[in-house]
């Protein structure tokens, strides 16, 4: 042990009168690390005026201990014993370096600076911060009964300084003690040897249905770092309170479907056995909650119920309708009918609900149901009826074939485009397809396809005299004919122009020739017309021509004869 010299001792005694103490400052250090505790005198001190630096420790319980002394131009002398031994040293600025700090190091550290004029003192209170040594949840209750206050768990944060604060969370949302369904109690215990604190927090919880599957954890709040426990997921148990009966398919159950009944109960754990009551019959199912009935019929319609096996009073019911659709179409198949007759179509429908009806004729949609008061050849077709009820659809059809003797609906005539021929047009109806013939020779220009019992032919002739042309149509049921009068084609007028005298003389000769020709033609036409009138009076010529403008031609003929007569006189 070193002794102070006499001069130094005298100096201390003399300058004790000038002893100065500065205010106290707090510093925090992390457990297990090295902390630098500063020496900050109240006024600046020149290095050469410092006679000695000394650090002391007081723990506040009457224990005081010298730690280290330093004189100019001398190594620091460590006087620390026991807990501080080998853990203290001085920095260049006379700060105290304390390594591997412990909770027992907490206390007041005093720095004394001795100068020629003063003795300066600087005090620092050290607080050691220690994070909890982990966080653990014990006594976990992973299953809670609904509405019953139950201890969910106990969380412990050990060896911390200051003591850790523990919070509880449900699905990451903090829980607050409400004195009703949530009770949180917390206690702190300090170790007298290590001076560390252990915090214990207990959660009591009254669970609700919606808490089933909720996740609970506890978490520390501390100045250094936070810790969280492993989460627990709870199961909330409760007795069955409600029960429901579900039916699949729900709205469109039809005959032939498989119907599945499902009994849904809200208990947890859910019931595993049920009774299904099926129109006077009870079926028990175990370890499942469904019952399937295959290929249901309309007789399955009615009220169905399900209940718990051990509690018949808790049951659910549902009225079930099995949709059905029956219909009969008459006639059906292939129907052969004679033209002009009536055909009755009847449709009988039996269904469980309102339905819709649609008709088609050869894939063309009809606006309404077909009616056949007097069948025509155009009615020949395939008729299809479709009846629809939700997903149900039924179809039926019949083919109507109209047969009968052919009838000529029209016989007309017109000039060809080049005016060199007369074109006769004969239209007829009948089935089977009628054969079309003419009573004179000519050229067949066109025959239409045989559609809906109709056929059309165009026949060209070049008449050189008055003709009565007949169109004849026939099939296995009979025949029909019509006649039309056809007059010969008229001569074309030829116009010739002359430009010189010689041509004029030739023209005169030609005109004389033409006039003589016209006179001869007039005589012939008059004779032919007289014969025509005579035969008409005697009934030997047919007069179907009147249907298609014959009177008009007669008038033109008379005008032509009169015109030719006038020319002949000229």
Buried (B, 14 or more C-beta within 10 A) or exposed (E): EEEBEEEBEEBBEEBEEEEEEBEEEEEEBBBEEEBEBBBBBEEEBEEEEBBBBBBBBBBEEEEEBBBBBBBEEEEBEBBBEEEBEEBBBBEEEBBBBBEEBBBEBBBBBBBBBBBEEBBBBBBBBBBBBBBBEEBBBEEBBEEBBBEEBBBBBBBBBBBBBBBBBBBBBBEEEEBEEEEEBBBBEBEBEEEEEEBBBBBBBBBBBBBBEEBBEBEBBBBBEBEBEEBBBEBBEBBBBBEBEEBEBBBEEEEEBBBEBEBBBBBBBBBBEEBEBBBBBBEEEEEEBEEEBBBEBEEBEBEBBEEBBBBBEEBEEBBBEBEBBBBBBEBEBEBEEEBEBEBEEEBEBEBEBEBBEEBEEBBBBEEEEEEEEBEBEEBBBEBBBBBBBBBBBBEBEBEBBBBBBBBBBBBBBEBEBEEEEEEEBBBBBBBBBBBBBBBBBBEEEBEEBEEEEBEBBBBBBBBBBBBEEBBBBBBBBBBEBEBBBBBBBBBEBEEEEEEEEEEEEEEEEEEEEBEEEEBEEBBEBBEEBEEBBEEBEEEEEEEEBBBBBEBBBBEEBBEEBEEBBEEBBEBBEE
